[in-house]
Amino acid sequence: MKSVQILIGLLVLTGLTVPASAELQADMRRLLDTKRCQQCDLSEADLSEAELNGADLLGANLQKTILRGAKLRGADLSSANLIEADLSGADLRDAKLHSTTLRKANLSEANLTWADLYRAFLEEAKFNNANLENANLNDTKLTGTNFCGATMPDGTKGPC
């Protein structure tokens, strides 16, 4: 009897995870095909090196998403959830990141030249050796943020 309960539990668990995975795959395909995915859930997806210049990701859930080396020039990531996302080496030039949550995100060596981070939440984010030249950091939350070696908006180097 106990083995039947375990088998049923495993089937239910497996059945519940398949649609979530299928939904993630569908959202990823839509994003890569159309560069539009407002309010979609791409959490924990691997989008390393993805060509997403000009993409519309307004309000998307990108928590723990891997965007290492992604091309996001001019993308709209306003109000997106990028908590613990890996954006190391990403091209975010001219990107819109208004009110975006980047808590504990890794943006080391990312290019954020002219990026608009107005009212973004950057607590404990890593910007090691990132380029933030001419970026808008007005009214951002910077508690515990690491700017070691980063080029700051005014062209100075961040403290280590």
Backbone torsions as a table, in degrees:
resi	resn	phi	psi	omega
1	MET	NA	-42.8	-179.1
2	LYS	-63.5	-37.8	179.7
3	SER	-66.5	-32.3	176.6
4	VAL	-66.2	-41.9	178.7
5	GLN	-63.4	-40.7	178.4
6	ILE	-65.0	-44.0	179.1
7	LEU	-61.5	-44.4	177.9
8	ILE	-62.2	-43.2	178.0
9	GLY	-59.3	-43.4	178.8
10	LEU	-65.7	-40.8	178.8
11	LEU	-64.5	-42.2	178.5
12	VAL	-64.5	-45.3	-180.0
13	LEU	-61.6	-46.1	178.9
14	THR	-63.8	-42.5	179.0
15	GLY	-63.4	-30.7	-180.0
16	LEU	-79.5	-26.2	-178.0
17	THR	-86.8	-26.7	-178.8
18	VAL	-62.2	-48.8	179.0
19	PRO	-59.9	-38.4	179.4
20	ALA	-62.1	-42.5	178.9
21	SER	-66.6	-41.0	178.6
22	ALA	-65.0	-39.2	178.6
23	GLU	-65.2	-41.8	177.5
24	LEU	-61.1	-45.2	179.5
25	GLN	-61.7	-39.4	179.2
26	ALA	-66.1	-42.4	178.4
27	ASP	-65.3	-39.9	178.4
28	MET	-63.8	-43.5	-179.7
29	ARG	-63.1	-43.5	179.1
30	ARG	-61.1	-44.1	-179.8
31	LEU	-62.8	-47.8	-177.4
32	LEU	-67.8	-32.5	180.0
33	ASP	-79.5	-41.4	-172.1
34	THR	-112.2	-14.1	-174.4
35	LYS	60.2	27.3	175.6
36	ARG	-131.3	129.1	177.8
37	CYS	-161.1	58.3	179.3
38	GLN	-65.2	138.0	175.4
39	GLN	59.4	12.7	-178.1
40	CYS	-84.0	165.2	-178.1
41	ASP	-107.6	105.8	177.2
42	LEU	-117.1	26.2	-177.4
43	SER	-60.4	136.4	178.4
44	GLU	66.7	11.6	177.3
45	ALA	-74.6	154.0	175.0
46	ASP	-103.7	105.4	178.8
47	LEU	-117.1	33.5	179.1
48	SER	-55.9	135.9	176.3
49	GLU	62.4	12.1	-178.0
50	ALA	-64.9	142.7	177.4
51	GLU	-89.5	95.2	-174.9
52	LEU	-125.5	28.1	177.9
53	ASN	-56.9	130.5	178.7
54	GLY	74.1	10.0	-177.7
55	ALA	-64.9	149.4	177.2
56	ASP	-105.9	100.9	-179.6
57	LEU	-118.9	32.6	-179.1
58	LEU	-54.3	122.4	176.0
59	GLY	68.7	13.2	-178.4
60	ALA	-71.5	150.8	174.2
61	ASN	-93.8	106.7	-178.9
62	LEU	-118.7	27.6	-178.5
63	GLN	-60.7	129.9	179.8
64	LYS	60.3	18.6	177.8
65	THR	-75.2	142.9	178.3
66	ILE	-96.6	111.2	178.9
67	LEU	-121.2	31.4	-177.7
68	ARG	-59.3	121.2	177.9
69	GLY	72.5	10.9	-178.7
70	ALA	-68.0	148.6	177.2
71	LYS	-96.1	104.3	-176.5
72	LEU	-123.5	29.8	-178.3
73	ARG	-61.8	126.0	179.1
74	GLY	71.8	9.9	-179.6
75	ALA	-71.4	151.7	176.1
76	ASP	-103.3	104.9	178.2
77	LEU	-111.8	22.8	-178.4
78	SER	-58.1	136.6	178.3
79	SER	60.1	17.3	178.0
80	ALA	-79.4	155.1	175.5
81	ASN	-99.4	107.8	178.8
82	LEU	-118.3	32.3	178.8
83	ILE	-60.0	127.8	178.0
84	GLU	59.1	21.6	176.7
85	ALA	-75.4	151.9	176.9
86	ASP	-105.3	104.1	178.5
87	LEU	-112.9	24.3	-177.7
88	SER	-61.2	132.4	179.3
89	GLY	71.3	7.8	-179.0
90	ALA	-73.6	150.2	175.3
91	ASP	-96.7	103.8	-178.9
92	LEU	-115.5	26.8	178.7
93	ARG	-59.2	135.5	177.7
94	ASP	61.7	14.3	-179.7
95	ALA	-74.0	150.0	176.7
96	LYS	-99.5	116.4	-179.4
97	LEU	-126.3	37.6	179.8
98	HIS	-60.2	130.0	174.6
99	SER	54.5	26.1	178.0
100	THR	-81.7	141.5	177.7
101	THR	-97.0	112.5	-179.5
102	LEU	-117.8	29.1	-177.8
103	ARG	-59.3	128.6	179.1
104	LYS	60.7	19.6	177.3
105	ALA	-78.3	153.3	177.0
106	ASN	-105.7	110.3	177.6
107	LEU	-116.6	26.1	179.6
108	SER	-58.8	133.6	178.7
109	GLU	61.1	17.2	175.6
110	ALA	-79.6	151.6	176.8
111	ASN	-102.3	109.0	-179.4
112	LEU	-115.0	29.2	178.7
113	THR	-57.3	128.3	179.9
114	TRP	61.9	14.6	176.6
115	ALA	-70.2	146.9	-179.8
116	ASP	-106.1	101.8	-178.7
117	LEU	-104.9	27.5	-178.6
118	TYR	-54.7	126.4	179.0
119	ARG	59.9	24.5	176.9
120	ALA	-77.5	154.2	178.1
121	PHE	-103.1	107.3	-172.9
122	LEU	-114.3	20.8	-176.6
123	GLU	-56.1	129.1	176.3
124	GLU	59.6	18.7	176.2
125	ALA	-77.2	154.6	179.1
126	LYS	-108.7	121.6	176.9
127	PHE	-119.1	32.8	-177.4
128	ASN	-56.8	124.1	178.4
129	ASN	56.9	22.8	176.5
130	ALA	-80.1	159.9	176.4
131	ASN	-107.1	110.2	179.7
132	LEU	-112.3	21.9	-176.8
133	GLU	-58.7	128.4	-179.2
134	ASN	63.1	14.0	176.5
135	ALA	-74.0	150.9	177.8
136	ASN	-94.0	110.1	177.6
137	LEU	-110.0	20.4	-178.8
138	ASN	-63.1	134.0	175.0
139	ASP	58.9	32.6	176.6
140	THR	-91.4	157.3	176.1
141	LYS	-97.9	115.8	-171.0
142	LEU	-117.0	14.9	-176.7
143	THR	-56.5	120.8	176.6
144	GLY	73.1	11.0	-178.9
145	THR	-74.1	139.0	-177.8
146	ASN	-105.4	115.5	179.1
147	PHE	-112.3	28.1	-175.8
148	CYS	-56.9	117.3	177.3
149	GLY	73.6	2.1	-179.0
150	ALA	-73.3	146.6	171.5
151	THR	-83.4	115.9	-175.5
152	MET	-80.4	167.8	-178.1
153	PRO	-52.3	-33.3	-179.3
154	ASP	-88.6	5.3	178.1
155	GLY	92.6	-8.5	178.1
156	THR	-77.8	164.2	178.2
157	LYS	-91.8	139.5	178.1
158	GLY	-70.5	151.1	-178.8
159	PRO	-73.5	151.2	176.3
160	CYS	-110.1	NA	NA
